[in-house]
Structure formats: C-alpha cells, structure tokens
Amino acid sequence: MDRPGWQELEREIFAGNVASVVVWRLDRLGRTASGLTKLFDELRSRKINLISLKDGVDLSTAAGRLMANVIASVAQYDNEIRSERVLAGQAVARRNGKTWGGSKPGERTKVTDAQRQMIHEAKGRKEPVKAIAHALGLSRPTVYKVLEEVA
C-alpha cells in the first residue's frame, strides 16, 4: 500500500472526507488476503463503503463482504502460484545452462562513443539518468555503467 495515490486517499479517509471507495478490481488494492481483510475491516470501522466495479462487490452487504474475502484469498493464491511458476522456470533455465540476472559478456548493448559523450554531457547538465536513458534508447543500468567508467 506504499503508493502515492493510495497514501493521498488514506489521508482523505483519516480526515473524514470519504464516504465510499470505488475500485476497478479488488486485487488492484493488494495481493494478500490478510492485507485486504485488514483494509476491509478498517474501512468498515470508519463506516466507509468499498465498491469493486469489476467484481460486483459492495462491502455494505453480507454477501459483498463474503465475496470480497473470497476474491482476496484468490488474489493471494494467484500471486503465490505465479511466484512458484517463476521460480520453477528459473530452475529449468539454470539446469539448461542459461544465466539468470543479466546478459552474457559480448551480448551487452553496444554503446557508441557518441552516446558515451552525450551521456556525460547530459549528466554534466544534471539531467536525470532516466531522461538520459530514454533520450538515447538505453537502459538506466547501461547509462549508470557508462557514468562509472573511468574517462
């Protein structure tokens, strides 16, 4: 829940300026059943309704609360299964001799001398690395590596 939009909404909730929270889907609010359940309880204790448009859930009803908790559990299950699939895929890749977490030497993006010069000039003008990378079509890690190189 450490997101700027949520923190702004939370401030409004605590200030008493919110009567209902409307979301597209419940699983966009959180990924754990316990976290979502805690949120549901907090909203109910403040007499704030939660409505999920896509899920057809309304916490003001007993059926809506039941469905919200079922959906929260399914969201957590889905997140855990996705994590297991990723780990299994990484294990298969390692067994097949593939490296994980970066490209192999020689397969890295080639940075031209002109790009190197533009990176250093832009950084000298105090431009953010993200903007430099975007302008040159490079990744941020590549720009950082160029900046770390001894001139």
Sequence and secondary structure as in RCSB ss.txt:
>XXXX:A:sequence
MDRPGWQELEREIFAGNVASVVVWRLDRLGRTASGLTKLFDELRSRKINLISLKDGVDLSTAAGRLMANVIASVA
QYDNEIRSERVLAGQAVARRNGKTWGGSKPGERTKVTDAQRQMIHEAKGRKEPVKAIAHALGLSRPTVYKVLEEV
A
>XXXX:A:secstr
   HHHHHHHHHHHTT  SEEEES GGGT S HHHHHHHHHHHHHTT EEEETTTTEETTSHHHHHHHHHHHHHH
HHHHHHHHHHHHHHHHHHHHTT   SS  TTSS    HHHHHHHHHHHHTT  HHHHHHHHT  HHHHHHHHHS 
 
